[in-house]
Amino acid sequence: MRVVAFIGSSGSGKSYRAIWVAKENNIDFIIDDGLLIKGNRIVAGHSAKKENTKLASVRRALFTQPNHVEQVKKALKAEKPSSILILGTSLNMVKAIVKALELPSLSRVIHIEDVAEQQEIDKAKEMRSVQGKHVIPVPTFEIKEDFSGYFIDPLRIFRRENKSAIPFIANKSIVRPTFSYMGGYTISDQVIYTICEHEALTIPAVTEVNRVWIQSKPTGIVANIELILEYGIILRPEALKVQQKVKKALENYTGLNVLLINIKVKTLSLK
């Protein structure tokens, strides 16, 4: 296994550039803040950004908890990665992670200054210190269960080596960690109702949305939708279409973790 370190001070933009650095160096796995990431998917681990204090966050990122370590080691054994990029604020931090997870010695060290201009690094630090935002190198969809209820902001990074090349697009997510001093945010229930109604009515078999109500859970939301469908159609496939369309829209537009979409067909109507 080829192990590469990606080093930069806290808030300098490591996570922001992690997917691009991995792609440029043909690396298929990333370890960042307690998470093991493959491509655009979280494979194992627990995010340090969910801890209640900065000290606990550091401990999580360093893989000091036995259960956490075993979970990630088990995933590494199952996945058998050929290469892995480990993010850290210092070389010693990365070496500590390598030791905790019993990984091979480092084959290369990349510094944030190797891939970013100083102006970009300063801007990233300002985002961290002023706005309290942190980046996780996975799409919003992948972190919803871990971060339901936190500020989540989809972010797309476009990068190309030359004007004729197809731009490389990396999906990332910005979150405010639990220990951030910044406040939270809320989404009006009416917004969720409107999204559910609008998306359901895009399915031709749906003639009317009779009622929508939302249940909030500790890890996400449950949407209940009562429909009037067209007489003569097969109900189950059309209900599944509504489920899929509404779930995708809610996740894309709100960043909320959608646990269930319950569909109730109230009655049928003739067009």
C-alpha positions as CSV (number, residue, x, y, z in Angstrom):
1,M,0.0,0.0,0.0
2,R,1.3,3.5,-0.9
3,V,0.7,6.0,1.9
4,V,0.9,9.7,1.1
5,A,0.8,12.6,3.6
6,F,-1.0,15.8,2.8
7,I,0.0,18.4,5.4
8,G,-1.1,21.9,6.1
9,S,-2.0,24.1,9.1
10,S,-5.5,24.0,10.5
11,G,-8.0,25.8,8.2
12,S,-5.5,26.1,5.3
13,G,-7.7,24.3,2.8
14,K,-6.5,20.6,3.0
15,S,-10.0,19.1,3.0
16,Y,-11.1,21.6,0.3
17,R,-8.4,20.2,-2.1
18,A,-8.2,16.6,-0.9
19,I,-10.1,14.9,-3.7
20,W,-8.2,16.8,-6.3
21,V,-4.8,16.0,-4.7
22,A,-5.9,12.3,-4.5
23,K,-7.0,12.2,-8.2
24,E,-3.8,13.9,-9.4
25,N,-1.7,11.3,-7.5
26,N,-3.8,8.2,-8.4
27,I,-4.9,7.7,-4.8
28,D,-8.2,6.0,-4.2
29,F,-8.7,6.5,-0.4
30,I,-8.5,9.5,1.9
31,I,-8.3,9.7,5.7
32,D,-9.5,13.1,7.0
33,D,-10.6,14.0,10.5
34,G,-11.4,10.5,11.6
35,L,-13.1,9.4,8.4
36,L,-12.0,6.8,5.9
37,I,-13.2,8.0,2.4
38,K,-13.2,6.1,-0.9
39,G,-13.8,8.4,-3.9
40,N,-17.0,10.2,-2.9
41,R,-18.2,7.8,-0.2
42,I,-17.5,7.5,3.5
43,V,-16.5,3.9,4.1
44,A,-15.8,4.0,7.9
45,G,-15.0,6.1,10.9
46,H,-16.5,9.0,12.9
47,S,-16.0,12.6,12.1
48,A,-13.9,14.7,14.5
49,K,-16.2,17.6,13.6
50,K,-19.0,16.0,15.5
51,E,-17.2,16.2,18.8
52,N,-18.3,18.6,21.5
53,T,-14.9,20.1,22.2
54,K,-11.8,20.9,20.2
55,L,-9.7,18.5,22.4
56,A,-12.1,15.6,21.8
57,S,-12.0,16.5,18.1
58,V,-8.2,16.2,18.0
59,R,-8.3,12.9,19.8
60,R,-10.9,11.6,17.3
61,A,-8.7,12.8,14.3
62,L,-5.7,11.0,15.8
63,F,-7.6,7.7,16.2
64,T,-7.1,7.3,19.9
65,Q,-10.3,5.5,20.6
66,P,-10.0,1.7,20.3
67,N,-13.4,1.1,18.8
68,H,-12.9,3.8,16.2
69,V,-9.5,2.3,15.3
70,E,-10.8,-1.2,14.9
71,Q,-13.7,-0.1,12.7
72,V,-11.4,1.7,10.3
73,K,-8.8,-1.1,10.3
74,K,-11.5,-3.6,9.5
75,A,-12.7,-1.5,6.6
76,L,-9.1,-1.1,5.3
77,K,-8.7,-4.9,5.5
78,A,-11.9,-5.4,3.6
79,E,-11.3,-2.7,0.9
80,K,-7.6,-3.5,0.4
81,P,-6.6,0.0,-0.9
82,S,-3.6,0.3,-3.1
83,S,-3.0,3.8,-2.0
84,I,-4.2,6.2,0.7
85,L,-3.9,10.0,1.3
86,I,-3.7,11.0,5.0
87,L,-4.5,14.6,5.9
88,G,-2.8,16.2,8.9
89,T,-1.7,19.5,10.4
90,S,1.8,18.2,10.8
91,L,4.1,15.3,9.8
92,N,4.0,14.0,13.4
93,M,0.2,13.9,13.3
94,V,0.2,11.9,10.1
95,K,2.8,9.5,11.5
96,A,0.6,9.1,14.6
97,I,-2.3,8.1,12.4
98,V,-0.1,5.7,10.4
99,K,1.0,4.0,13.7
100,A,-2.5,3.8,15.2
101,L,-3.9,2.2,12.0
102,E,-0.8,0.0,11.5
103,L,-0.2,1.3,8.0
104,P,3.0,1.1,5.9
105,S,5.6,3.9,6.2
106,L,5.0,7.1,4.3
107,S,6.2,7.1,0.7
108,R,5.6,10.8,0.0
109,V,4.7,14.1,1.7
110,I,2.7,16.8,0.0
111,H,2.4,20.2,1.6
112,I,-0.6,22.5,1.1
113,E,1.9,25.1,-0.3
114,D,2.7,22.7,-3.1
115,V,-0.9,22.8,-4.4
116,A,-2.3,26.2,-3.3
117,E,-1.2,29.8,-3.6
118,Q,-0.7,31.8,-0.3
119,Q,-3.7,34.0,-1.2
120,E,-5.9,30.9,-1.4
121,I,-4.6,29.6,1.9
122,D,-5.2,32.9,3.6
123,K,-8.8,32.9,2.2
124,A,-9.4,29.4,3.5
125,K,-8.2,30.4,7.0
126,E,-10.5,33.4,7.0
127,M,-13.5,31.2,6.2
128,R,-12.5,29.0,9.2
129,S,-11.9,31.8,11.7
130,V,-14.6,34.2,10.7
131,Q,-17.4,32.0,9.4
132,G,-16.7,28.9,11.4
133,K,-17.0,26.7,8.4
134,H,-15.2,23.4,7.9
135,V,-15.0,21.3,4.7
136,I,-15.4,17.5,4.4
137,P,-14.3,16.0,1.1
138,V,-17.5,14.1,0.3
139,P,-20.8,15.2,-1.3
140,T,-23.6,16.4,1.0
141,F,-25.6,13.2,0.5
142,E,-22.8,11.1,2.1
143,I,-22.6,13.1,5.4
144,K,-26.3,13.8,6.1
145,E,-26.7,11.0,8.6
146,D,-23.7,12.2,10.6
147,F,-24.5,15.8,10.3
148,S,-28.3,16.0,10.3
149,G,-29.3,19.3,11.9
150,Y,-26.0,21.0,11.3
151,F,-25.3,23.6,8.7
152,I,-24.6,21.8,5.4
153,D,-23.7,23.7,2.2
154,P,-23.0,21.8,-1.0
155,L,-19.9,23.1,-2.7
156,R,-18.6,22.2,-6.2
157,I,-15.0,22.7,-7.2
158,F,-14.1,23.0,-10.9
159,R,-10.5,22.6,-11.9
160,R,-8.8,22.1,-15.3
161,E,-5.2,21.9,-16.3
162,N,-5.7,23.7,-19.6
163,K,-8.5,25.4,-21.5
164,S,-9.2,22.5,-23.7
165,A,-9.5,19.9,-21.0
166,I,-12.8,18.7,-19.4
167,P,-13.0,20.3,-16.0
168,F,-12.7,18.0,-13.0
169,I,-15.7,18.4,-10.7
170,A,-15.3,17.5,-7.0
171,N,-18.4,17.6,-4.7
172,K,-17.6,18.7,-1.2
173,S,-19.7,19.8,1.8
174,I,-19.2,22.6,4.3
175,V,-20.3,22.0,7.8
176,R,-20.2,23.9,11.1
177,P,-18.8,21.5,13.7
178,T,-20.5,21.0,17.1
179,F,-17.8,22.9,18.9
180,S,-18.1,25.9,16.6
181,Y,-19.2,29.2,18.3
182,M,-21.5,30.0,15.3
183,G,-25.2,29.5,15.6
184,G,-27.4,26.9,13.9
185,Y,-29.9,27.3,11.1
186,T,-33.5,26.1,10.5
187,I,-35.6,25.4,7.5
188,S,-39.3,26.3,7.6
189,D,-41.7,23.4,7.5
190,Q,-43.6,25.2,4.7
191,V,-40.5,25.0,2.5
192,I,-40.4,21.2,2.9
193,Y,-44.2,20.9,2.3
194,T,-43.8,23.0,-0.9
195,I,-40.9,20.9,-2.2
196,C,-42.8,17.6,-1.5
197,E,-45.9,18.9,-3.3
198,H,-44.1,20.3,-6.3
199,E,-42.0,17.1,-6.9
200,A,-45.0,14.8,-6.4
201,L,-47.0,16.7,-9.0
202,T,-44.3,16.2,-11.6
203,I,-45.3,12.5,-11.7
204,P,-48.1,12.3,-14.3
205,A,-50.1,9.7,-12.3
206,V,-50.5,12.2,-9.4
207,T,-53.6,14.4,-9.8
208,E,-53.4,16.1,-6.4
209,V,-51.4,16.2,-3.2
210,N,-54.0,16.1,-0.5
211,R,-51.8,16.5,2.6
212,V,-48.1,16.6,3.7
213,W,-46.8,16.4,7.2
214,I,-43.3,16.1,8.6
215,Q,-41.9,14.2,11.6
216,S,-38.6,15.3,13.1
217,K,-36.2,12.6,14.4
218,P,-32.8,12.9,16.1
219,T,-31.1,11.7,13.0
220,G,-33.3,13.3,10.3
221,I,-36.9,13.7,9.1
222,V,-39.8,11.5,8.0
223,A,-42.0,12.9,5.3
224,N,-45.6,11.7,5.0
225,I,-47.5,12.5,1.8
226,E,-51.2,11.8,1.1
227,L,-52.0,11.6,-2.6
228,I,-54.8,11.3,-5.1
229,L,-53.8,9.2,-8.0
230,E,-55.2,8.7,-11.5
231,Y,-57.8,5.9,-11.8
232,G,-56.6,2.9,-13.8
233,I,-52.8,3.1,-13.1
234,I,-50.8,0.5,-11.1
235,L,-50.4,2.1,-7.7
236,R,-47.2,0.7,-6.3
237,P,-44.8,1.7,-9.1
238,E,-46.2,5.2,-9.2
239,A,-45.9,5.6,-5.4
240,L,-42.3,4.5,-5.6
241,K,-41.6,7.2,-8.3
242,V,-43.0,9.8,-5.9
243,Q,-40.9,8.5,-3.0
244,Q,-37.7,8.6,-5.1
245,K,-38.4,12.0,-6.6
246,V,-39.3,13.7,-3.3
247,K,-36.4,12.1,-1.4
248,K,-33.8,13.3,-4.0
249,A,-35.2,16.8,-4.1
250,L,-35.4,17.2,-0.3
251,E,-31.8,16.0,0.1
252,N,-30.5,18.3,-2.7
253,Y,-32.4,21.4,-1.8
254,T,-32.3,21.3,2.0
255,G,-29.3,19.2,3.1
256,L,-31.5,17.3,5.6
257,N,-31.2,13.6,6.2
258,V,-34.4,12.0,4.9
259,L,-35.1,8.8,6.8
260,L,-38.4,7.8,5.2
261,I,-40.9,9.0,2.6
262,N,-44.3,7.5,3.5
263,I,-46.8,7.5,0.7
264,K,-50.6,7.1,1.3
265,V,-53.0,6.9,-1.6
266,K,-56.1,8.6,-0.3
267,T,-58.3,8.0,-3.3
268,L,-58.4,7.7,-7.1
269,S,-59.7,10.2,-9.6
270,L,-60.7,10.2,-13.3
271,K,-58.8,12.7,-15.5
